[in-house]
């Protein structure tokens, strides 16, 4: 693997991680725009159409994640990162531009494809260019940019949303405010595209995948880069155990329930006794906690290790959600509820948020890393779709208390599985991990 100067290494990892920044912004901006575009498109009384608007981008994520692995192995990591930058830029402009609900959702779908590609490629690229002793910290940089993107979206939404108590301001929110929330993404998306021209191709791709392609030129194998052949290899007995581990880690990051706080902040905070303006303030508070504790993760991930952190995340969230559900059941409101939500975000930010991406980028061998990351990222977005789509129905049927108790139970089950099966990967080279996790 070629070596880079430390400064250049940080540069190329930061550029790659800009995909995470846009991922975080694009994913969360819709939560703040939701009260206003629903009125504009006249879907505020249609739960089905509300669900469509919230999940269209997530369906795009599934498509992006599904094609990212095989495409990255065939064309390289860099071209796929550049493609995601183009998709983010187009989506940001188009989402705010369209007046038709169908076209609005198509634009969101395009942005979702960009999220799916970036979420699969960015951590893998960073892991492949980083030395073992700082790999966890560098991959966590991707999670840091994700949470900065989330916070950026939350702040932009709060600043653009004018006083909802004033009729003229509310009219501006419904006509223009939600549009500018999406348009604000254009600047970082264009910057990501520009800077991606200056990063190199992954050395692992150049040495491993391109080398095999040259070999295939002498011994033709037409199906070498087909999605079917990749999946067949990945699901073979040799890789089955590590694939299951990756899938559990990926899906659990979503099914732990924390991300509904970002997507359904309105329902959660209004249910805790806050009005819409108070909701925006509390959303920013959770975003700040998200960033602060992701910084904590940058330092603890190499000291405490991935296994320790992911177990703390599963156990800690299980306890917090049990408490939060009990408080909802008892009818409690006010700052206690905000404190519990902030506690959940904080635990997630220093554990499951960054550790998931780090582990997924580390546990798979070179031969299947592209398709494995794509498969697990696809599973992660399936988890996100099901979580996002099911929350309104669960919340209506079971109440907030029952919903968070279910999330607590999921966390306990995940804790037991990870305690038995999740290895420690810190300080080990990708080659050492391959020998340890994949048995011939």
Secondary structure, 3 states (H helix, E strand, C coil): CCCCCHHHHHHHHHHHHHHHHHHHHHHHHHHHHHHHHHHHCCCCCCHHHHHHHHHHHHHHHHHHHHHHHHHHHHHCHHHHHHHHHHHHHHHHHHHHHCCCHHHHHHHHHHHHHHHHHHHHHHHHHHHHHCCHHHHHHHHHHHHHHHHHHHHHHHHHHHHHCCCCCCHHHHHHHHHHHHHHHHHCHHHHHHHHHHHHCCCCCCHHHHHHHHHHHHHHHHCCCCCCCCHHHHHHHHCCHHHHHHHHHHHHHHHHHHHCCCCHHHHCHHHHHHHCCCCHHHHHHHHHHHHHHHHHHHHHHHHHHHHCCHHHHHHHHHHHHHHHHHHHHHHHHCCCCCHHHHHHHHHHHHHHHHCHHHHHHHHHHHHCCHHHHHHHHHHHHHHHHHHHHHHHHHHHHHHHHHHHHHHHHHHHHHHHHHHHHHHHHCCCCCCCCHHHHHHHHCCC
